[in-house]
């Protein structure tokens, strides 16, 4: 592989593409984690309601 024929665009384009991929992954991952946490809270609330104790009252 002859690196002399490579343009300087490689040194700009490749890190930019990697950075964009990391940002998109971060956004999609945080969204999935937030949705999973909300689903777990809904399941916990439904379980408490089904057992008859209802949701716990917040402390004043």
C-alpha positions in Angstrom: 0.0 0.0 0.0 1.5 3.3 -1.1 0.6 6.0 1.4 2.0 8.7 -0.8 -1.0 8.5 -3.1 -3.4 9.1 -0.2 -4.9 12.6 0.0 -5.2 14.6 3.2 -9.0 14.0 3.0 -8.4 10.6 4.5 -7.1 12.2 7.7 -10.2 14.4 7.9 -12.9 12.2 6.5 -12.3 9.0 8.4 -12.2 10.5 11.9 -15.3 12.6 11.1 -17.2 9.4 10.0 -16.1 7.6 13.1 -17.2 10.5 15.3 -20.6 10.7 13.6 -21.0 7.0 14.2 -20.2 7.3 17.9 -22.7 10.2 18.2 -25.5 8.3 16.5 -24.8 5.2 18.6 -24.8 7.3 21.8 -28.2 8.9 20.9 -29.8 5.6 19.9 -28.3 3.8 23.0 -29.5 6.4 25.4 -32.9 6.3 23.9 -33.1 2.5 24.2 -31.9 2.7 27.8 -34.5 5.3 28.7 -37.2 3.2 27.1 -36.1 0.1 28.9 -36.1 1.9 32.3 -39.6 3.3 31.7 -40.8 -0.2 30.8 -39.3 -1.6 34.0 -41.0 1.1 36.0 -44.4 0.4 34.3 -43.9 -3.4 35.0 -43.1 -2.7 38.7 -46.1 -0.4 39.1 -48.4 -3.0 37.5 -47.0 -5.7 39.8 -47.6 -3.5 42.8 -51.2 -2.7 41.7 -51.9 -6.4 41.0 -50.7 -7.4 44.5 -53.1 -4.8 46.0 -50.6 -2.7 47.8 -50.7 0.1 45.1 -47.8 2.4 44.4 -45.8 3.6 47.4 -46.6 7.1 48.6 -43.7 9.6 48.3 -42.2 10.8 51.6 -43.0 14.5 52.3 
